[in-house]
């Protein structure tokens, strides 16, 4: 049987199984820690850094840090919340996110976090990069303008032999996540839907399946992101 330990988040005593990651332990204790790259059940990578918390005085990612006995975690400190807001603003200014015309508006986690953190005019200048639209694959469209390089698709979408259907290409500020041409030819409808659903933004789209959810019935039209955890 897994050992139960005690720790605190913002002074509130919590319990968890030893070895659980902070973000999962927080969820079980009805405390929301924002994430964009994390996928429950898949090994974390700490790509987006939005889940950063202060652990015993040090900044660490909640998705990759296991809880331990007596750990003191700060989650809602104003400085931490401002760091998260700054990361969200950077993601909007670094890419080309035109929410009103995006197929995933209302179902987009990045957009929902921007609302949660009341992002209006970002503190950073918009870069307006020139990025391509990858539409040569049988079932999917990859819009590089919206991609935030979270690695969700790379880590989660694989074929029966364990080959990833997505991969990094190019380097530095030109890096992008592409769809493997060889494996995309054999991609099933189920894999295509799973890839689109696992993407936190509108960077992966299933062909001929746009705007299926009417305004008012999209996920974050109903309740703000994180409220399902906080109201458990």
ZIPEPE-V661889 format. One record per helix or strand. SS is the DSSP state (A for helix, B for strand). FROM is the first residue (numbers start at 0). TO is the last residue. If there is no record, write none. Layout:
# ZIPEPE-V661889
((SS	FROM	TO) (SS	FROM	TO))
This chain:
# ZIPEPE-V661889
((B	3	8) (B	11	16) (B	20	20) (A	21	27) (B	51	54) (B	57	60) (B	65	65) (B	71	73) (A	77	93) (A	98	100) (A	108	115) (B	132	133) (B	139	142) (A	151	155) (B	157	157) (B	163	163) (B	165	168) (A	171	173) (B	175	178) (A	180	183) (A	188	197) (B	203	205) (A	218	221) (A	226	229))
